[in-house]
Amino acid sequence: MRRFDYASPTSVAEASQALVSRPDARPLAGGTDLLIQMKERGRIVPLVVSLRRVGALHELSANGSLAIGAMVTCGEVAEHDAVRRYWPILSDGAELVGSIQIRNRGTVGGNVCNAAPSADVSPALVALAATAHIGGSAGTRSIDIEQFFRGPGQTALTRGEVLTRIDVPRPAAGSGGAYLRHVPRREMDIAVVAVGVQLRLANDGRTVADARVVLGAVAPVPLRSRGAEVALIGSTLDAAALTRAGEAAAADARPISDVRATADYRRELLKVYTRRVAQIALGRARANAG
Ligand SMILES: Cc1cc2nc3c(=O)[nH]c(=O)nc-3n(C[C@H](O)[C@H](O)[C@H](O)COP(=O)(O)OP(=O)(O)OC[C@H]3O[C@@H](n4cnc5c(N)ncnc54)[C@H](O)[C@@H]3O)c2cc1C
């Protein structure tokens, strides 16, 4: 690994100043993506700006909506009682990240900002209609998390900006969500295909009033399948609706063929996983309807 300079600011403003001071300077969160890229893939980062001492970024609160500071770890989110109860799609995703050690170091902000198409936390945040808060030398701004992802490794952040917090609205009663991925190995592997479904039942407790379906690892960004959402909304998740949703997800996806799977295989998997995940989400929505 090449030598690099290191800064350890204590505020977002100082972090931002350090980041604009050198081209290609990068924020460091848990380092489970960045340090591997620098050590093993030759990524050159002349200045690493640690966010560890920026206190506000470590806050996690679930008073009404969920507020996740960018430095909150995947492990904290996966194990948080309120997250498991009200936002289970998010704990599903967070608890799949790596191993216990990786989850204890790897942050939600790092997962999102690394912008890997196979990231396990990001699809859940898109399904939950989260908002990303961003800080930089020019001030702060907020964007819909769906607009945050621009391509593999590319985000809406501009030079000197850091992700500070992600806010997730509390789903209404009768809502349920789930996230599953397909991996050849049980752990320590990255998704070949992933699906997150967040849905809300109407007052009759049977009909789907609203649904968001997000696909992972089958497009350059976490991808909402509008076709699958249309297939689910207004249905009672009967077999025909589930089949239509799976087919729509396969049609909306933009998978590539690589060493891990062909595009055709990924589309077939999407049919199965969309159905399966929607059924888990339905079970959770029913349990949450009373
Ligand atoms: C063995 C192993 C297994 C893994 N398994 C999985 C898995 O199953 N699923 C999965 O999704 N991921 C997996 N990962 C990837 C990684 O652990 C996660 O993406 C993790 O959440 C990254 O968080 P981090 O804090 O370590 O990010 P870092 O490595 O510190 O940062 C990642 C990127 O985001 C930028 N960044 C970080 N925080 C901010 C911020 N607040 N503002 C702006 N930019 C920021 C950094 O500059 C860097 O470019 C694995 C990694 C390893 C090494």
The ligand as a Gaussian input file, in Angstrom:
#p B3LYP/6-31G(d) Opt

LIG

0 1
 C      -14.700000      -9.734000       4.238000
 C      -15.708000      -8.718000       3.827000
 C      -17.034000      -9.094000       3.663000
 C      -17.992000      -8.163000       3.276000
 N      -19.289000      -8.584000       3.109000
 C      -20.228000      -7.694000       2.741000
 C      -21.594000      -8.111000       2.576000
 O      -21.945000      -9.275000       2.775000
 N      -22.498000      -7.178000       2.185000
 C      -22.146000      -5.866000       1.969000
 O      -23.015000      -5.065000       1.625000
 N      -20.869000      -5.450000       2.114000
 C      -19.912000      -6.321000       2.489000
 N      -18.609000      -5.905000       2.637000
 C      -18.265000      -4.518000       2.328000
 C      -18.202000      -3.560000       3.540000
 O      -17.946000      -4.240000       4.740000
 C      -19.509000      -2.745000       3.701000
 O      -19.817000      -2.094000       2.499000
 C      -19.386000      -1.733000       4.851000
 O      -20.661000      -1.296000       5.239000
 C      -18.522000      -0.526000       4.460000
 O      -18.496000       0.366000       5.555000
 P      -17.126000       1.006000       6.077000
 O      -17.506000       1.854000       7.218000
 O      -16.108000      -0.031000       6.323000
 O      -16.724000       1.897000       4.810000
 P      -15.282000       2.463000       4.387000
 O      -14.476000       1.373000       3.809000
 O      -14.677000       3.259000       5.474000
 O      -15.763000       3.460000       3.233000
 C      -16.342000       2.976000       2.029000
 C      -16.438000       4.126000       1.022000
 O      -17.378000       5.097000       1.449000
 C      -16.732000       6.369000       1.668000
 N      -17.366000       6.894000       2.873000
 C      -17.511000       6.256000       4.055000
 N      -18.256000       6.992000       4.901000
 C      -18.553000       8.137000       4.248000
 C      -19.327000       9.283000       4.577000
 N      -19.943000       9.421000       5.776000
 N      -19.446000      10.265000       3.662000
 C      -18.858000      10.150000       2.448000
 N      -18.157000       9.076000       2.052000
 C      -18.011000       8.073000       2.952000
 C      -15.262000       6.067000       1.789000
 O      -14.456000       7.168000       1.375000
 C      -15.126000       4.882000       0.852000
 O      -15.031000       5.325000      -0.488000
 C      -17.619000      -6.824000       3.037000
 C      -16.274000      -6.428000       3.230000
 C      -15.336000      -7.358000       3.623000
 C      -13.912000      -6.936000       3.799000

